[in-house]
């Protein structure tokens, strides 16, 4: 009776009935000179096709026709068990997002001569307890300029007959300027929702970003633009401009924010 390389008796002469090891091509001495000694079995022939190659199912080195771990049949390439799942590749890095809900990620833009993504997530630079504040008022001169620039009529957006002064303390890494929206989850730190309402202010209009002991101003591609110090030209979206105490930020149809520092 043939004996496999592992010493099992096998009815088949090619592969062991018990473990599946290859028998063909192996010299087996069933009878020796000394009947009291066990038969001498030759070592496996390393030239056997695929001997020692990894199992395609579990990667165990091949020692015979069948994988000793999962039972894969190398002769028919049939899996006795389901193949092991492939090692998942590392997930792709997440796309850059804004620090504020509802604000899309911005393209890379030059800020102080360096290419950065704006608006970015809050940086380590913050302005804390420095006495900075923004004062929001209605601005008739700016409103008159916007009548021609935006193209609305006084009936569509009237100048408010009364607008109380609103003050916002400025502290932190990044402060959103705009109008709140519960449905979109937008809650600006400088909330110009009103009353009175300036409908030309975008929900995510602009952002103040901490820059040393001061600020830079970035327009978030607002619908009607952001202007600085009575300039007739709107700021370019996603390009930071240094602002300091006394600067006036014009936005919407009639709103002006004046930066002050104690």
Long-range contacts (C-beta under 8 A, 24 or more apart in sequence): 1-30, 2-28, 3-28, 3-30, 3-39, 3-41, 4-64, 5-41, 5-42, 5-43, 5-44, 5-64, 7-41, 15-64, 15-65, 15-66, 15-75, 16-64, 19-64, 19-66, 19-68, 20-64, 20-65, 20-66, 20-68, 20-73, 21-63, 21-64, 21-65, 22-48, 22-51, 22-64, 22-65, 50-74, 56-83, 57-81, 57-82, 57-83, 57-84, 58-84, 59-84, 96-120, 97-121, 99-174, 99-176, 100-176, 100-186, 100-188, 100-204, 100-207, 101-184, 101-185, 101-186, 102-181, 102-184, 102-185, 102-186, 102-203, 102-204, 103-176, 103-186, 103-204, 103-220, 106-220, 106-221, 106-237, 106-238, 107-238, 109-238, 109-239, 109-240, 110-239, 111-216, 111-218, 111-239, 111-240, 112-216, 112-240, 112-242, 118-209, 118-218, 118-238, 118-239, 118-240, 119-174, 119-207, 119-209, 119-218, 119-220, 119-238, 120-174, 120-209, 121-174, 122-172, 122-173, 122-174, 123-173, 123-174, 123-209, 123-210, 124-173, 125-173, 125-210, 125-211, 125-212, 126-171, 126-172, 126-173, 126-210, 127-170, 127-171, 127-172, 127-210, 127-213, 127-214, 127-215, 128-171, 128-172, 129-171, 130-171, 130-213, 130-261, 131-261, 131-262, 132-169, 132-170, 132-171, 132-215, 132-245, 132-259, 132-260, 132-261, 133-167, 133-168, 133-169, 133-170, 133-259, 133-260, 133-261, 134-167, 134-168, 134-170, 134-190, 134-208, 134-249, 134-257, 134-258, 134-259, 134-260, 135-165, 135-166, 135-167, 135-168, 135-257, 135-258, 135-260, 136-165, 136-166, 136-167, 136-168, 136-190, 136-192, 136-255, 136-256, 136-257, 137-163, 137-165, 137-166, 137-255, 137-256, 137-258, 138-163, 138-196, 138-254, 138-255, 138-256, 139-250, 139-254, 139-255, 139-256, 140-254, 141-230, 142-227, 142-230, 142-250, 142-254, 142-255, 142-256, 143-253, 143-254, 145-232, 146-200, 146-224, 146-252, 146-253, 146-254, 150-200, 150-224, 150-253, 152-200, 152-253, 157-198, 157-199, 157-200, 157-253, 157-254, 159-254, 160-196, 160-254, 162-196, 163-196, 166-192, 170-208, 170-215, 170-259, 172-210, 173-209, 173-210, 174-207, 174-208, 174-209, 174-210, 175-207, 175-208, 175-209, 176-204, 176-206, 176-207, 177-205, 177-206, 177-207, 177-208, 177-249, 177-251, 177-257, 178-202, 178-203, 178-204, 178-205, 178-206, 178-220, 179-203, 179-205, 190-257, 192-251, 192-252, 192-255, 198-252, 198-253, 198-254, 198-255, 199-252, 199-253, 200-224, 200-251, 200-252, 200-253, 201-251, 201-252, 201-253, 201-255, 205-251, 205-252, 206-235, 206-249, 206-251, 208-243, 209-240, 211-240, 211-242, 214-242, 214-243, 214-244, 215-242, 215-243, 215-244, 215-259, 216-240, 216-241, 216-242, 216-243, 217-241, 217-242, 217-243, 217-249, 222-251, 224-251, 224-252, 224-253, 225-251, 226-250, 226-251, 227-251
